[in-house]
Amino acid sequence: MKARRGLPRNRLIPEKRIYFRPELTHCPDCGTKLKRHHTASHKIVATLKGILDVWNMAYHCPNEACGKLERYFRSAQADALCLKHTSYAYDVLVLVGEMRFKQHMTVTEISEALTQRAIPTSERHAMRLYEWYLTLLRASLTDDVKEDLKKIVKEHGGLLLSMDGVQPEKGNETLYVVREGFSGRILAAKNLKSGSCSELKALLKPVKDLDYPVVGLVSDGQRSIRMAMEETWGDTPYQYCQYHYLKDIAKPVVDLDRKLKTEIKKSLRGIREIEKQVEHESTVEAEVARDYLAATRSLLLEDGTPPLDLPGIRIYENAQAVKASLEQSEAKKGGLHS
Ligand SMILES: [Zn+2]
């Protein structure tokens, strides 16, 4: 099948930019912290949750003695978003597969359904998405793939394996995809109803049977996936996918931050009174006070983008800066008077 690039770029306007780093943070051979090297890929991806601007950063081990300067790690999570050479996420593909297989929708109906979900798709694209879905389900360990993996092992010391589940809608089947990270090769893909640990282990078994060394395991936080991988490759280091992981741990922090922001706003309510007092004064002090009041006002308008940039924390830090500056000028004033 010819690789096509999906829709013309100008029809996919990204809502969110995400930078992905590799899930492995340290060299599996020497333990040195991995260093950013270049942008491995950058593309616009249409997902059921919105259009994303996805940057995947390649990192490597900078330790020359380790001798693997040209072994680049990329984010398995970013690679897991969509098939190589396409701009549609797996969740879209899986949904298309369901609409065709289960609901027996025509290509015209599929393309309309996708367009309604803010994924502009022509009939031709809907057809292609369906073909990609079928190709994906046929993925297996052919002789070609095995040869490829052998080369990866020789070059990089082992395979970097990842598995994750794609479920376009709750209650539907989940598509599980097993992937090799250095090559981007898909080793297996299967629709499973329950996705139990034993089902997943069965999906991993042909890969395990190759008996190639494995340098790392990567996946999202889903428990059955983690267990299946850990039980199949007992002593290989395991990493969460950072993106899922980040969202999971960030939730309580984001909630606390919202509270902090409310508290700070409450504590600054007296500001209007002070503003009134200095409004019509023309002394230097009143002018300085007005400056500080304006600074305080503007910092209340600050907004961050959680979870990485928290609005409450940001306001708090700015308020601390204003306070420090106020105290400094107080001290100076005191100095002049004495
Ligand atoms: Zn190293």
Boltz pocket constraint, residues with backbone or C-beta under 6 A from the ligand:
constraints:
  - pocket:
      binder: B
      contacts: [[A, 27], [A, 28], [A, 29], [A, 30], [A, 31], [A, 32], [A, 61], [A, 63], [A, 66], [A, 67], [A, 68]]
      max_distance: 6.0
